[in-house]
Amino acid sequence: MNRVAIYTISLFLLFINQAISQNYNDLKEINSQIWNKFSKSFETVDYQLFESLHSDDLIRVNGGDYKSIRNKEAYLEGYKNRWSNQALRQSISFRFLERVCKDGMASERGIYKFIINPGSENQKLYYGVFHVILRKEDNLWKILIDYDSSENESINEIEILYKEAFALDDFDRNIKKSG
């Protein structure tokens, strides 16, 4: 093989490796700055932490049976009121169908599982689909657009999808899907 071909192949592999590394780094940052804090805010009923994850330009959309569209202030007001009860016990977790990120922008689609009174006999379980658009603002990832739907509470179908979707830290599976 001639030197030009070896050089070209080497550069190609270097650029692919750099693109994959950047994607891994972005996904790790998003996990740390958004999803881990999002879950923690639910578990600790921490309104200020939850509020800090959202862009001032937030657009929040509810689909399915609960159709609405709101700005940040109107959306977060509901959480502020609901989370004033510090005895509230809840958790939320996420699995992903698709994660795409580049140049300080990201689109993440998946399924969430929301549990009220986890581990108790009064436990209530809810599933839904979500799609968020994130952007970096002052070097931090923020939720810019947040859509979710309970899919008209078709829990059994969504539960199966939830188990089949990939985990928060399953970067290899995500990279293979997004190429």
ABEGO torsion letter per residue (X at the ends): XBAAAAAAAAAAAAAAAAAAAAAAAAAAAAAAAAAAAAAAAAAAGBAAAAAAABBAABBBBBBEAABBBBBAAAAAAAAAAAAABAABBBBBBBBBABBBBBGGBBBBBBBBBBBBGBGBAABBBBBBBBBBBBBBBGGBBBBABBBBBAGGGBAAAAAAAAAABBBAABAAAAAAAAX
